[in-house]
Amino acid sequence: MKLLDLVQAQLDAYNSHDLDAFCACFHAQVRLFEADELVATGREALRERYAEMFAGKGFGASVSDRLLTERHCVDLEHWWMQAPGEEKEEGTLLARYSFLEGRIGSVQFLD
């Protein structure tokens, strides 16, 4: 699968609240960064990080701009999240994805 297809598949799974399909897009040794800080390593750590959100909150994202090279993709992402009984939160960030052995090998969120 091409990186563009993987990035779109993980976004579609995210918006469908399908944690299994979301995690399947990532390499077993994926690295997740928030800015320059490594916050999770491995698909199981990624799953644990997202499990609570996928289980209970309303959320979604859209991409207004996407830049793509052979091994990297950068999305301008507009996200929203709303826990039951709470106000809706919204924001914009850059998400940088890197390809590794047929899966997303790293993702870095920049706000």
C-alpha positions in Angstrom: 0.0 0.0 0.0 1.3 3.5 -0.8 1.8 6.1 2.0 -1.0 8.3 0.6 -3.4 5.3 0.9 -2.2 4.5 4.4 -2.6 8.1 5.6 -6.1 8.3 4.1 -7.0 4.9 5.6 -5.9 5.9 9.1 -7.9 9.2 8.8 -10.9 7.3 7.6 -10.6 4.8 10.5 -10.1 7.6 12.9 -13.3 9.3 11.7 -15.1 6.0 11.8 -13.9 5.4 15.4 -12.5 2.0 14.3 -9.4 1.5 16.6 -8.5 -1.8 15.0 -8.4 -0.4 11.4 -6.6 2.7 12.7 -3.9 0.7 14.3 -3.5 -1.6 11.3 -2.1 1.3 9.3 0.9 1.7 11.6 4.2 -0.3 11.6 4.7 -2.6 14.6 7.5 -0.3 15.8 5.8 3.0 15.0 7.1 6.1 16.8 4.6 8.8 17.8 5.9 12.4 18.5 4.2 15.5 19.9 6.5 18.2 18.6 10.0 16.8 19.3 8.9 14.6 22.3 8.6 10.9 21.7 5.4 9.9 23.4 4.8 6.3 22.3 6.8 3.5 20.6 5.1 0.5 19.0 1.6 -0.3 17.7 0.4 -1.6 21.1 1.5 1.7 22.8 -0.3 3.6 20.1 -3.4 1.5 20.7 -3.2 2.2 24.5 -2.8 5.9 23.9 -5.9 6.1 21.7 -8.1 3.4 23.3 -9.9 5.7 25.8 -10.6 8.4 23.2 -12.0 5.8 20.7 -14.2 4.3 23.4 -16.0 7.4 24.7 -15.6 10.7 23.0 -17.0 12.2 19.8 -14.2 13.2 17.6 -13.1 13.7 14.0 -10.7 15.4 11.7 -10.5 16.7 8.1 -7.5 17.6 6.0 -7.5 20.8 4.0 -4.0 20.5 2.5 -1.7 17.6 2.0 2.0 17.5 0.8 3.5 14.2 -0.3 6.9 12.9 -1.2 7.9 9.3 -1.7 8.5 8.6 2.0 6.7 11.5 3.8 3.3 13.1 4.0 2.3 16.3 5.8 -1.3 17.1 6.4 -2.9 20.3 7.6 -5.5 18.8 9.9 -8.5 20.3 11.5 -9.7 18.3 14.4 -12.6 18.4 16.9 -13.4 16.5 20.1 -16.3 16.5 22.4 -16.7 14.3 25.6 -20.2 13.7 26.7 -21.6 16.7 28.5 -18.6 18.9 27.7 -18.0 21.7 25.2 -16.6 20.9 21.8 -12.9 21.5 21.4 -11.4 22.3 18.0 -8.0 22.9 16.6 -5.5 22.8 13.8 -2.2 21.0 13.6 0.3 19.7 11.1 0.7 15.9 11.1 3.9 14.5 9.5 3.8 10.8 8.5 6.8 8.7 7.4 6.7 5.4 5.6 8.4 2.3 6.9 8.2 -1.2 5.4 4.7 -0.7 4.0 3.2 1.0 7.0 3.3 4.4 8.7 6.5 4.2 10.7 6.3 7.5 12.5 3.9 10.3 13.0 4.7 13.8 14.4 2.0 16.3 15.5 3.0 20.0 15.4 0.6 22.7 16.6 
